[in-house]
Amino acid sequence: MWALPPALVRAASPTSLELRAGVFRQQVMPKGPRTPVWGFNGSVPGPVLRYRRGDQVRMTVVNDLPQETTVHWHGLRIPNAMDGVPFVTQIPIPRGEKFDYAFQVPDSGTFWYHPHQSSFEQVPRGLYGALIVEEDKPIEVDREVLWVLSDFKLQPDNQHVEDFGSVRDFGGIGRIGNVVTLNGRAVGEGSGLEVRSGERIRLRILNAASARIFSLQFLGHWPVVIAFDGQAVEPHTRPSSQLVLGPGMRADLVLDCMKAPGERFSVIDNWEKTSEIAKIVYRDEKPLRTKPLGAPMELEPNALPEPDLRKANEHYILFQGGVVGEPILGMVDGKPTGIYNLLNKHGLAWTMNYTAAHEHALMHQPFLHLTKGEHVVLKMINDTDFIHPMHLHGHLFRVIAVDGKPQKYREWRDTVLMAPKETIDIAFVADNPGEWMFHCHILEHAAGGMMGTIAVE
């Protein structure tokens, strides 16, 4: 069985740290040459940054890449100037230069960091890592484990297929790799999780892929979901024990390992076809306990501003486009054009409210202006034949309805998966001033026009 990288690496302290984005080689495949990757501090994923709620983060990002970069702190409610979006919150970090990020972490949970400059290339090359903020009173478990899922698109010699930025991917399902990875190593025979019978594990799972969606099933087990996107949710099991995570999404699970010593169980992904992600392997030793730990599983929630639906202003967002489906007209640089011109002339494929935006254009206008303190319902209408994980920067939102049906858990999220032809209503309080990116987290879709900004003034 392969030894996976350490599950959790504690940051030395909440004092100044350095993240160095660079190019190196890593043994992704079990055999053959190492793969040239881009990563932070010489590893993919990058170091796990761990803090306590209220800590001050001071991070110097050094750019040793062959192109400009930034770092976005996904899911964290931080000041706009620290959000890491090129030409919106900062100028990209030039080659050989550095940038200092400083902010306080207001919420506990499982978050992550990644570039927002040419993210459709930099993220699938390996630039990402987890950021964990501990609760003031963590739940009782025997240990924690972190799974960072992603993929690489590799040739037989373990080198990248150099097709980043393909218009086909921009307007289709995105760039799907042919090698699924868990903590930076290809999944396969021998990859997995060793457990002791009777132990309780808190499993934090992050989907860091640029386009791949995972639908995970833990055979022989019924993990309990305790958080989505870092935010506490009423503990529950998922239907058929399926956990669906789009790009950028996270989930915290409690896994009671109550099978017999020596047994083995698969964790499978059956989003499009069934494949094994890992094995849960029970060590052949005396059980830690014979009954599940009786400690509570419910997390202490973060103090988030509750949207009042009675006084909330409704705003509609219509999503259209893609290489299949209805022909569309869209505005690009203030001029109307059709889908074929969007693709062939501009390299764009999607519109939001009839506008296709160049990723991180120097000149752009927010598609929505909100007043600070405004209670908001965004009614999102997916008029495409594709799925889209929509991510809002700087805020967290409640998912209140899908196709008009109220949601049982009304969970807090920063990214929500929007199925083809589906409508989703989300609600939040626009309390964080600034211009905030709102985009599909299939990163090729964002580069293909499915992105814009919301101004909170």
C-alpha positions in Angstrom: 0.0 0.0 0.0 1.3 3.4 -1.0 2.2 5.8 1.8 0.1 8.9 1.2 1.5 12.3 2.2 0.8 13.4 5.8 -2.9 14.1 6.1 -2.6 17.3 8.1 0.4 19.5 8.5 0.1 22.2 11.1 1.3 25.6 10.2 4.2 26.5 12.6 2.2 29.5 13.9 -0.1 32.3 12.6 3.0 34.4 12.0 4.5 35.2 8.6 4.8 32.2 6.2 6.0 31.9 2.6 4.4 30.1 -0.3 6.7 29.7 -3.2 5.0 28.8 -6.5 7.4 26.9 -8.7 8.1 24.2 -11.2 9.5 20.8 -10.2 9.0 17.0 -10.8 6.8 14.7 -8.7 6.2 11.0 -8.8 2.5 11.1 -9.7 2.4 7.6 -11.4 3.6 4.5 -9.5 6.0 3.6 -12.3 7.9 5.6 -14.9 9.4 9.0 -14.9 8.4 11.8 -12.6 5.9 14.4 -13.9 6.8 18.0 -14.3 4.3 19.9 -12.1 3.6 23.4 -10.8 3.1 23.6 -7.1 3.6 25.4 -3.8 6.7 24.8 -1.7 7.8 21.8 -3.8 4.7 19.6 -3.4 1.4 18.8 -5.0 -0.9 19.5 -3.1 0.9 22.4 -1.5 1.4 22.6 2.3 -1.7 22.3 4.5 -2.1 25.6 6.2 -3.8 25.2 9.6 -5.1 28.0 11.8 -7.5 28.7 14.6 -10.6 30.9 14.1 -9.6 34.6 14.6 -5.9 34.0 13.7 -4.1 36.6 11.5 -2.7 35.2 8.3 0.5 36.8 6.9 1.5 35.1 3.8 4.3 36.0 1.3 3.7 34.4 -2.1 6.8 34.2 -4.3 6.4 33.6 -8.0 9.0 31.2 -9.5 6.6 30.2 -12.3 7.2 31.0 -16.0 4.1 33.3 -16.0 2.2 35.7 -13.7 0.1 34.3 -10.9 -2.0 35.2 -7.8 -3.4 33.3 -4.9 -7.2 33.2 -4.1 -8.3 32.0 -0.6 -11.3 30.0 -1.6 -14.3 30.2 0.8 -12.8 32.7 3.2 -14.6 35.9 4.0 -11.7 38.3 3.8 -11.1 41.9 2.7 -11.5 42.4 -1.0 -7.9 43.6 -1.6 -6.7 40.1 -0.4 -9.0 38.0 -2.6 -6.4 37.3 -5.3 -8.3 38.1 -8.5 -6.2 39.6 -11.2 -7.1 43.2 -12.3 -10.1 43.2 -9.9 -8.4 43.0 -6.5 -4.7 43.1 -7.4 -2.2 43.3 -10.2 -0.9 39.7 -11.0 2.4 38.8 -9.4 5.1 39.1 -12.1 7.7 36.3 -12.6 10.4 36.5 -9.9 8.4 38.9 -7.8 6.3 38.4 -4.6 3.1 39.7 -3.0 2.2 39.9 0.7 -1.3 38.8 1.8 -2.6 39.6 5.2 -6.1 38.9 6.6 -7.9 37.4 9.6 -9.7 34.1 9.3 -13.2 34.7 10.7 -14.7 31.3 10.1 -13.7 27.7 11.0 -13.8 25.0 8.3 -12.2 23.3 5.4 -11.0 25.8 2.8 -8.3 25.9 0.1 -6.1 28.2 -1.9 -5.3 28.3 -5.7 -4.3 30.8 -8.4 -6.8 32.9 -10.3 -4.4 33.9 -13.0 -4.8 31.5 -16.0 -6.4 29.1 -13.5 -7.5 26.8 -16.3 -3.7 25.9 -16.7 -2.2 26.6 -13.3 -4.6 24.6 -11.2 -4.5 21.4 -13.3 -0.7 21.6 -13.3 -0.8 21.3 -9.5 -1.1 24.7 -7.9 -3.5 24.2 -5.0 -3.5 23.3 -1.3 -5.8 23.0 1.7 -6.4 25.6 4.4 -8.0 24.4 7.6 -9.4 26.6 10.4 -10.1 24.8 13.6 -13.3 25.2 15.5 -13.1 26.7 19.0 -14.5 23.4 20.3 -13.7 20.6 17.8 -15.8 17.5 17.8 -14.3 14.3 19.4 -12.7 11.9 16.9 -9.8 9.6 17.0 -8.0 11.3 14.2 -8.4 13.5 11.1 -7.6 12.7 7.5 -7.5 15.0 4.5 -8.2 13.8 0.9 -7.4 16.3 -1.9 -8.9 14.9 -5.1 -7.8 16.1 -8.5 -6.6 14.8 -11.9 -3.8 15.2 -14.4 -4.0 14.7 -18.2 -0.8 12.8 -18.9 0.9 11.1 -21.9 2.2 7.6 -21.7 5.6 9.0 -20.6 3.9 10.7 -17.6 4.3 14.2 -19.2 1.4 16.7 -19.5 -0.8 16.7 -22.5 -0.1 20.4 -23.5 -3.6 21.3 -24.5 -4.4 23.9 -21.9 -6.8 26.6 -23.1 -8.6 24.6 -25.7 -11.7 26.2 -27.0 -13.3 22.8 -27.1 -12.8 22.5 -23.3 -13.9 26.1 -22.8 -17.3 25.4 -24.4 -17.7 21.7 -23.5 -17.4 19.8 -20.2 -14.0 21.2 -19.4 -10.6 19.7 -19.4 -10.9 16.2 -17.8 -7.7 14.5 -16.9 -7.0 10.8 -17.5 -5.2 10.2 -14.2 -7.2 10.7 -11.0 -5.1 11.7 -8.0 -5.5 11.5 -4.3 -3.1 13.8 -2.4 -1.0 14.2 -5.5 -0.6 10.6 -6.4 -2.5 8.5 -9.0 -5.2 6.4 -7.5 -5.0 2.7 -8.1 -4.2 -0.6 -6.6 -2.7 -0.1 -3.2 -3.9 3.5 -2.6 -6.1 3.8 0.4 -6.8 4.4 4.0 -5.7 2.1 6.8 -8.0 2.1 9.8 -8.4 0.4 13.1 -11.7 -1.3 13.7 -13.8 0.8 16.0 -12.1 4.2 15.4 -13.9 7.4 14.4 -12.3 9.5 11.6 -13.0 13.0 10.6 -12.5 13.0 6.8 -12.1 16.3 5.1 -12.5 16.0 1.3 -11.6 18.7 -1.3 -12.2 18.6 -5.0 -9.3 20.6 -6.5 -9.9 19.4 -10.1 -10.4 22.1 -12.8 -13.5 20.3 -14.3 -13.9 16.7 -12.9 -17.0 16.0 -10.7 -16.8 13.2 -8.2 -19.7 11.1 -6.9 -18.2 9.1 -4.0 -19.6 6.0 -2.4 -18.1 4.4 0.6 -18.9 0.7 0.2 -19.9 -1.0 3.5 -20.0 2.3 5.3 -22.5 5.2 5.8 -20.4 8.3 6.5 -22.2 11.2 8.1 -21.9 14.7 6.5 -21.2 17.4 9.1 -20.1 20.3 6.8 -20.3 21.5 3.3 -17.7 24.0 2.0 -16.4 24.4 5.6 -19.8 25.3 7.0 -21.6 23.2 9.6 -24.7 21.4 8.5 -27.1 19.2 10.4 -25.3 15.8 10.6 -26.9 13.4 8.0 -26.2 10.6 5.6 -26.6 11.2 1.9 -29.1 9.2 -0.2 -27.5 5.8 -1.2 -24.4 7.2 0.7 -23.5 9.2 -2.5 -21.4 12.3 -2.0 -21.3 14.6 -5.0 -18.5 17.2 -5.2 -18.1 19.6 -8.1 -14.8 21.5 -8.6 -14.0 23.7 -5.7 -16.4 22.0 -3.3 -15.6 20.4 0.0 -17.2 18.2 2.6 -16.4 17.1 6.1 -17.5 13.5 7.0 -17.5 11.5 10.2 -16.6 7.9 9.4 -17.2 5.2 12.0 -15.0 2.3 11.1 -17.0 -0.6 12.6 -16.1 -3.5 10.3 -14.0 -6.5 11.3 -10.1 -6.5 11.4 -8.6 -7.6 8.1 -11.6 -6.5 6.0 -11.2 -4.2 2.9 -13.8 -2.0 1.3 -13.7 0.2 -1.8 -14.4 3.9 -2.1 -15.7 4.4 -5.6 -16.5 7.3 -7.9 -19.5 6.6 -10.1 -20.1 10.0 -11.6 -19.9 8.8 -15.2 -18.3 5.3 -14.9 -17.5 3.4 -11.8 -13.8 3.5 -10.7 -12.1 2.9 -7.4 -10.7 5.9 -5.6 -9.3 4.2 -2.6 -9.6 1.2 -0.3 -10.5 1.3 3.4 -8.2 -1.4 4.8 -8.8 -2.6 8.4 -5.6 -3.5 10.2 -5.5 -7.0 11.6 -5.5 -5.9 15.3 -7.8 -5.7 18.2 -10.7 -3.3 17.7 -10.4 0.1 19.5 -14.1 -0.2 20.5 -17.0 -2.5 19.6 -19.7 0.2 19.4 -19.5 3.6 17.7 -18.1 6.5 19.7 -21.1 8.2 21.4 -19.7 11.7 21.2 -21.8 14.4 19.4 -21.0 15.0 15.7 -22.6 18.4 15.3 -20.1 21.2 14.6 -20.3 24.6 16.2 -21.6 26.9 13.4 -19.9 30.1 12.3 -21.6 33.4 13.0 -22.9 34.2 9.6 -25.4 37.0 8.7 -28.8 35.4 8.2 -30.6 36.5 5.1 -34.2 37.6 5.7 -36.2 36.3 2.8 -39.1 38.6 3.7 -37.2 41.7 2.8 -34.6 40.3 0.4 -34.3 41.8 -3.1 -34.5 39.2 -5.9 -32.0 39.3 -8.8 -32.0 36.9 -11.8 -29.0 35.4 -13.5 -29.6 33.6 -16.8 -26.8 31.2 -18.0 -26.7 30.3 -21.7 -24.2 29.0 -24.2 -22.0 25.9 -24.8 -21.0 24.0 -27.9 -24.3 22.2 -27.9 -27.8 23.4 -27.3 -29.7 26.4 -28.4 -27.9 29.1 -30.5 -27.4 32.3 -28.5 -26.7 35.9 -28.9 -24.4 37.6 -26.4 -22.7 40.9 -25.7 -18.9 41.0 -26.0 -17.1 44.3 -25.4 -20.4 46.0 -25.8 -21.3 44.5 -29.1 -23.8 41.7 -29.8 -22.5 38.5 -31.4 -23.6 34.9 -32.0 -22.2 31.7 -30.4 -20.1 30.8 -33.4 -18.4 34.3 -33.4 -18.1 34.0 -29.6 -16.1 30.7 -30.1 -14.2 31.4 -33.2 -13.4 35.1 -32.8 -13.3 35.6 -29.1 -12.6 32.1 -27.6 -15.8 32.5 -25.5 -18.7 30.1 -25.2 -21.0 31.2 -22.3 -23.1 34.2 -21.3 -24.4 35.4 -18.0 -27.4 37.7 -18.5 -26.5 37.9 -22.2 -22.9 39.0 -21.6 -19.7 37.0 -22.2 -16.8 38.3 -20.2 -13.1 37.9 -20.9 -11.4 36.3 -17.9 -9.9 39.1 -15.8 -10.2 41.7 -18.5 -8.5 45.0 -17.8 -11.8 46.9 -18.4 -15.1 45.4 -17.3 -18.3 46.4 -15.5 -20.0 44.4 -12.6 -23.1 42.8 -13.8 -24.8 43.4 -10.5 -24.6 46.2 -8.0 -25.7 45.6 -4.4 -25.9 47.9 -1.4 -23.8 47.0 1.6 -26.1 45.2 4.1 -28.7 44.3 1.4 -30.5 41.0 1.8 -30.3 39.2 -1.5 -31.8 36.2 -3.3 -30.1 35.2 -6.5 -32.3 33.2 -8.8 -30.0 31.3 -11.1 -31.5 29.8 -14.3 -29.3 27.3 -16.1 -30.5 27.4 -19.7 -27.5 25.3 -20.9 -27.0 21.5 -21.4 -24.1 21.5 -19.0 -23.5 21.3 -15.3 -22.0 24.3 -13.5 -20.5 24.6 -10.0 -21.1 28.3 -9.3 -18.8 30.0 -6.8 -19.2 33.4 -5.2 -16.2 35.1 -3.7 -16.2 37.0 -0.4 -19.6 35.7 0.9 -21.3 32.5 1.9 -24.9 31.8 0.9 -27.8 29.5 1.8 -29.1 27.2 -0.8 -32.9 27.7 -0.3 -34.5 26.2 -3.4 -33.8 23.9 -6.4 -36.4 24.0 -9.2 -38.6 25.9 -6.8 -38.5 23.1 -4.2 -37.3 24.3 -0.7 -34.2 22.6 0.5 -34.3 20.5 3.7 -31.0 21.6 5.1 -30.7 25.1 3.6 -27.0 24.6 3.8 -24.4 27.3 3.7 -22.1 27.0 0.8 -19.7 29.1 -1.3 -20.1 26.8 -4.4 -23.3 25.2 -5.6 -23.7 22.6 -8.3 -26.3 23.7 -10.9 -27.5 20.8 -13.2 -28.5 21.3 -16.8 -31.8 23.2 -17.2 -32.0 23.6 -13.4 -32.9 26.7 -11.4 -31.3 27.3 -8.0 -32.2 30.1 -5.5 -29.4 31.2 -3.1 -29.7 33.8 -0.4 -27.1 35.9 1.5 -26.4 39.3 3.1 -24.1 41.5 1.0 -22.0 42.7 3.9 -18.5 42.5 2.5 -17.8 45.6 0.4 -15.8 45.4 -2.8 -16.0 43.9 -6.3 -16.4 40.1 -6.0 -15.9 37.5 -8.7 -18.9 35.1 -9.4 -18.0 32.3 -11.8 -18.3 28.7 -12.7 -15.6 26.7 -11.0 -15.2 24.5 -14.0 -12.2 26.7 -14.7 -12.4 26.4 -18.4 -16.0 27.6 -18.3 -14.9 30.7 -16.4 -12.2 31.4 -19.0 -14.8 30.8 -21.6 -17.1 33.6 -20.5 -19.0 32.2 -17.5 -17.7 34.8 -15.0 -18.4 38.3 -13.9 -18.3 40.4 -10.8 -20.8 41.6 -8.2 -20.1 45.0 -6.6 -21.1 45.5 -3.0 -21.1 49.3 -2.3 
